[in-house]
Amino acid sequence: GFELRKQGKGRIAVDGWIETDDWFQAIQINGA
């Protein structure tokens, strides 16, 4: 899975994609 660490404005859309006006970090965890 992914741990999503958002910086600033943003949201996670229902399909799992990130929609954001600012930058973010997506960190892969648990080898998934």
mmCIF file of the N, C-alpha and C atoms, coordinates in Angstrom:
data_MODEL
# 
_entry.id   MODEL 
# 
loop_
_atom_site.group_PDB 
_atom_site.id 
_atom_site.type_symbol 
_atom_site.label_atom_id 
_atom_site.label_alt_id 
_atom_site.label_comp_id 
_atom_site.label_asym_id 
_atom_site.label_entity_id 
_atom_site.label_seq_id 
_atom_site.pdbx_PDB_ins_code 
_atom_site.Cartn_x 
_atom_site.Cartn_y 
_atom_site.Cartn_z 
_atom_site.occupancy 
_atom_site.B_iso_or_equiv 
_atom_site.pdbx_formal_charge 
_atom_site.auth_seq_id 
_atom_site.auth_comp_id 
_atom_site.auth_asym_id 
_atom_site.auth_atom_id 
_atom_site.pdbx_PDB_model_num 
ATOM 1  N N  . GLY A 1 1  ? 0.827   -1.202 0.000  1.00 0.00 ? 1  GLY A N  1 
ATOM 2  C CA . GLY A 1 1  ? 0.000   0.000  0.000  1.00 0.00 ? 1  GLY A CA 1 
ATOM 3  C C  . GLY A 1 1  ? 0.860   1.250  0.000  1.00 0.00 ? 1  GLY A C  1 
ATOM 4  N N  . PHE A 1 2  ? 0.212   2.367  -0.070 1.00 0.00 ? 2  PHE A N  1 
ATOM 5  C CA . PHE A 1 2  ? 0.926   3.628  -0.060 1.00 0.00 ? 2  PHE A CA 1 
ATOM 6  C C  . PHE A 1 2  ? 0.482   4.473  1.121  1.00 0.00 ? 2  PHE A C  1 
ATOM 7  N N  . GLU A 1 3  ? 1.461   5.036  1.797  1.00 0.00 ? 3  GLU A N  1 
ATOM 8  C CA . GLU A 1 3  ? 1.156   6.025  2.823  1.00 0.00 ? 3  GLU A CA 1 
ATOM 9  C C  . GLU A 1 3  ? 1.246   7.390  2.156  1.00 0.00 ? 3  GLU A C  1 
ATOM 10 N N  . LEU A 1 4  ? 0.159   8.139  2.191  1.00 0.00 ? 4  LEU A N  1 
ATOM 11 C CA . LEU A 1 4  ? 0.138   9.412  1.498  1.00 0.00 ? 4  LEU A CA 1 
ATOM 12 C C  . LEU A 1 4  ? 0.354   10.529 2.504  1.00 0.00 ? 4  LEU A C  1 
ATOM 13 N N  . ARG A 1 5  ? 1.461   11.231 2.338  1.00 0.00 ? 5  ARG A N  1 
ATOM 14 C CA . ARG A 1 5  ? 1.755   12.334 3.241  1.00 0.00 ? 5  ARG A CA 1 
ATOM 15 C C  . ARG A 1 5  ? 1.581   13.617 2.453  1.00 0.00 ? 5  ARG A C  1 
ATOM 16 N N  . LYS A 1 6  ? 0.453   14.265 2.675  1.00 0.00 ? 6  LYS A N  1 
ATOM 17 C CA . LYS A 1 6  ? 0.148   15.440 1.879  1.00 0.00 ? 6  LYS A CA 1 
ATOM 18 C C  . LYS A 1 6  ? 0.746   16.682 2.506  1.00 0.00 ? 6  LYS A C  1 
ATOM 19 N N  . GLN A 1 7  ? 1.213   17.560 1.648  1.00 0.00 ? 7  GLN A N  1 
ATOM 20 C CA . GLN A 1 7  ? 1.775   18.825 2.082  1.00 0.00 ? 7  GLN A CA 1 
ATOM 21 C C  . GLN A 1 7  ? 0.904   19.915 1.484  1.00 0.00 ? 7  GLN A C  1 
ATOM 22 N N  . GLY A 1 8  ? 0.243   20.679 2.332  1.00 0.00 ? 8  GLY A N  1 
ATOM 23 C CA . GLY A 1 8  ? -0.604  21.741 1.822  1.00 0.00 ? 8  GLY A CA 1 
ATOM 24 C C  . GLY A 1 8  ? -1.975  21.229 1.434  1.00 0.00 ? 8  GLY A C  1 
ATOM 25 N N  . LYS A 1 9  ? -2.582  21.902 0.456  1.00 0.00 ? 9  LYS A N  1 
ATOM 26 C CA . LYS A 1 9  ? -3.942  21.596 0.065  1.00 0.00 ? 9  LYS A CA 1 
ATOM 27 C C  . LYS A 1 9  ? -3.984  20.316 -0.760 1.00 0.00 ? 9  LYS A C  1 
ATOM 28 N N  . GLY A 1 10 ? -5.076  19.581 -0.626 1.00 0.00 ? 10 GLY A N  1 
ATOM 29 C CA . GLY A 1 10 ? -5.223  18.393 -1.444 1.00 0.00 ? 10 GLY A CA 1 
ATOM 30 C C  . GLY A 1 10 ? -6.243  17.444 -0.871 1.00 0.00 ? 10 GLY A C  1 
ATOM 31 N N  . ARG A 1 11 ? -6.604  16.447 -1.674 1.00 0.00 ? 11 ARG A N  1 
ATOM 32 C CA . ARG A 1 11 ? -7.512  15.419 -1.203 1.00 0.00 ? 11 ARG A CA 1 
ATOM 33 C C  . ARG A 1 11 ? -7.238  14.147 -1.978 1.00 0.00 ? 11 ARG A C  1 
ATOM 34 N N  . ILE A 1 12 ? -7.729  13.042 -1.458 1.00 0.00 ? 12 ILE A N  1 
ATOM 35 C CA . ILE A 1 12 ? -7.614  11.773 -2.158 1.00 0.00 ? 12 ILE A CA 1 
ATOM 36 C C  . ILE A 1 12 ? -8.965  11.476 -2.797 1.00 0.00 ? 12 ILE A C  1 
ATOM 37 N N  . ALA A 1 13 ? -8.981  11.335 -4.104 1.00 0.00 ? 13 ALA A N  1 
ATOM 38 C CA . ALA A 1 13 ? -10.217 11.077 -4.823 1.00 0.00 ? 13 ALA A CA 1 
ATOM 39 C C  . ALA A 1 13 ? -10.686 9.647  -4.576 1.00 0.00 ? 13 ALA A C  1 
ATOM 40 N N  . VAL A 1 14 ? -11.953 9.390  -4.887 1.00 0.00 ? 14 VAL A N  1 
ATOM 41 C CA . VAL A 1 14 ? -12.554 8.093  -4.579 1.00 0.00 ? 14 VAL A CA 1 
ATOM 42 C C  . VAL A 1 14 ? -11.879 6.943  -5.316 1.00 0.00 ? 14 VAL A C  1 
ATOM 43 N N  . ASP A 1 15 ? -11.263 7.225  -6.462 1.00 0.00 ? 15 ASP A N  1 
ATOM 44 C CA . ASP A 1 15 ? -10.599 6.160  -7.210 1.00 0.00 ? 15 ASP A CA 1 
ATOM 45 C C  . ASP A 1 15 ? -9.179  5.938  -6.724 1.00 0.00 ? 15 ASP A C  1 
ATOM 46 N N  . GLY A 1 16 ? -8.788  6.654  -5.681 1.00 0.00 ? 16 GLY A N  1 
ATOM 47 C CA . GLY A 1 16 ? -7.478  6.444  -5.092 1.00 0.00 ? 16 GLY A CA 1 
ATOM 48 C C  . GLY A 1 16 ? -6.418  7.403  -5.593 1.00 0.00 ? 16 GLY A C  1 
ATOM 49 N N  . TRP A 1 17 ? -6.725  8.158  -6.656 1.00 0.00 ? 17 TRP A N  1 
ATOM 50 C CA . TRP A 1 17 ? -5.756  9.128  -7.138 1.00 0.00 ? 17 TRP A CA 1 
ATOM 51 C C  . TRP A 1 17 ? -5.752  10.358 -6.244 1.00 0.00 ? 17 TRP A C  1 
ATOM 52 N N  . ILE A 1 18 ? -4.654  11.078 -6.308 1.00 0.00 ? 18 ILE A N  1 
ATOM 53 C CA . ILE A 1 18 ? -4.532  12.292 -5.506 1.00 0.00 ? 18 ILE A CA 1 
ATOM 54 C C  . ILE A 1 18 ? -4.831  13.493 -6.385 1.00 0.00 ? 18 ILE A C  1 
ATOM 55 N N  . GLU A 1 19 ? -5.709  14.355 -5.898 1.00 0.00 ? 19 GLU A N  1 
ATOM 56 C CA . GLU A 1 19 ? -5.950  15.626 -6.563 1.00 0.00 ? 19 GLU A CA 1 
ATOM 57 C C  . GLU A 1 19 ? -5.486  16.703 -5.605 1.00 0.00 ? 19 GLU A C  1 
ATOM 58 N N  . THR A 1 20 ? -4.529  17.508 -6.034 1.00 0.00 ? 20 THR A N  1 
ATOM 59 C CA . THR A 1 20 ? -3.944  18.464 -5.115 1.00 0.00 ? 20 THR A CA 1 
ATOM 60 C C  . THR A 1 20 ? -3.485  19.710 -5.848 1.00 0.00 ? 20 THR A C  1 
ATOM 61 N N  . ASP A 1 21 ? -3.533  20.819 -5.147 1.00 0.00 ? 21 ASP A N  1 
ATOM 62 C CA . ASP A 1 21 ? -3.037  22.076 -5.691 1.00 0.00 ? 21 ASP A CA 1 
ATOM 63 C C  . ASP A 1 21 ? -1.597  22.315 -5.260 1.00 0.00 ? 21 ASP A C  1 
ATOM 64 N N  . ASP A 1 22 ? -1.098  21.419 -4.440 1.00 0.00 ? 22 ASP A N  1 
ATOM 65 C CA . ASP A 1 22 ? 0.240   21.589 -3.909 1.00 0.00 ? 22 ASP A CA 1 
ATOM 66 C C  . ASP A 1 22 ? 0.969   20.254 -4.060 1.00 0.00 ? 22 ASP A C  1 
ATOM 67 N N  . TRP A 1 23 ? 2.175   20.144 -3.579 1.00 0.00 ? 23 TRP A N  1 
ATOM 68 C CA . TRP A 1 23 ? 2.915   18.912 -3.762 1.00 0.00 ? 23 TRP A CA 1 
ATOM 69 C C  . TRP A 1 23 ? 2.654   17.955 -2.616 1.00 0.00 ? 23 TRP A C  1 
ATOM 70 N N  . PHE A 1 24 ? 2.993   16.701 -2.843 1.00 0.00 ? 24 PHE A N  1 
ATOM 71 C CA . PHE A 1 24 ? 2.767   15.672 -1.843 1.00 0.00 ? 24 PHE A CA 1 
ATOM 72 C C  . PHE A 1 24 ? 3.884   14.646 -1.932 1.00 0.00 ? 24 PHE A C  1 
ATOM 73 N N  . GLN A 1 25 ? 3.932   13.786 -0.926 1.00 0.00 ? 25 GLN A N  1 
ATOM 74 C CA . GLN A 1 25 ? 4.829   12.646 -0.969 1.00 0.00 ? 25 GLN A CA 1 
ATOM 75 C C  . GLN A 1 25 ? 3.988   11.382 -0.869 1.00 0.00 ? 25 GLN A C  1 
ATOM 76 N N  . ALA A 1 26 ? 4.247   10.436 -1.755 1.00 0.00 ? 26 ALA A N  1 
ATOM 77 C CA . ALA A 1 26 ? 3.599   9.137  -1.674 1.00 0.00 ? 26 ALA A CA 1 
ATOM 78 C C  . ALA A 1 26 ? 4.693   8.116  -1.377 1.00 0.00 ? 26 ALA A C  1 
ATOM 79 N N  . ILE A 1 27 ? 4.602   7.504  -0.219 1.00 0.00 ? 27 ILE A N  1 
ATOM 80 C CA . ILE A 1 27 ? 5.650   6.594  0.219  1.00 0.00 ? 27 ILE A CA 1 
ATOM 81 C C  . ILE A 1 27 ? 5.108   5.170  0.196  1.00 0.00 ? 27 ILE A C  1 
ATOM 82 N N  . GLN A 1 28 ? 5.759   4.296  -0.562 1.00 0.00 ? 28 GLN A N  1 
ATOM 83 C CA . GLN A 1 28 ? 5.297   2.923  -0.648 1.00 0.00 ? 28 GLN A CA 1 
ATOM 84 C C  . GLN A 1 28 ? 5.688   2.176  0.619  1.00 0.00 ? 28 GLN A C  1 
ATOM 85 N N  . ILE A 1 29 ? 4.713   1.466  1.202  1.00 0.00 ? 29 ILE A N  1 
ATOM 86 C CA . ILE A 1 29 ? 4.962   0.745  2.438  1.00 0.00 ? 29 ILE A CA 1 
ATOM 87 C C  . ILE A 1 29 ? 4.505   -0.696 2.308  1.00 0.00 ? 29 ILE A C  1 
ATOM 88 N N  . ASN A 1 30 ? 5.072   -1.542 3.134  1.00 0.00 ? 30 ASN A N  1 
ATOM 89 C CA . ASN A 1 30 ? 4.680   -2.939 3.254  1.00 0.00 ? 30 ASN A CA 1 
ATOM 90 C C  . ASN A 1 30 ? 4.850   -3.726 1.966  1.00 0.00 ? 30 ASN A C  1 
ATOM 91 N N  . GLY A 1 31 ? 5.655   -3.215 1.046  1.00 0.00 ? 31 GLY A N  1 
ATOM 92 C CA . GLY A 1 31 ? 5.952   -3.933 -0.178 1.00 0.00 ? 31 GLY A CA 1 
ATOM 93 C C  . GLY A 1 31 ? 4.760   -4.151 -1.085 1.00 0.00 ? 31 GLY A C  1 
ATOM 94 N N  . ALA A 1 32 ? 3.668   -3.455 -0.826 1.00 0.00 ? 32 ALA A N  1 
ATOM 95 C CA . ALA A 1 32 ? 2.454   -3.684 -1.610 1.00 0.00 ? 32 ALA A CA 1 
ATOM 96 C C  . ALA A 1 32 ? 2.412   -2.759 -2.826 1.00 0.00 ? 32 ALA A C  1 
# 
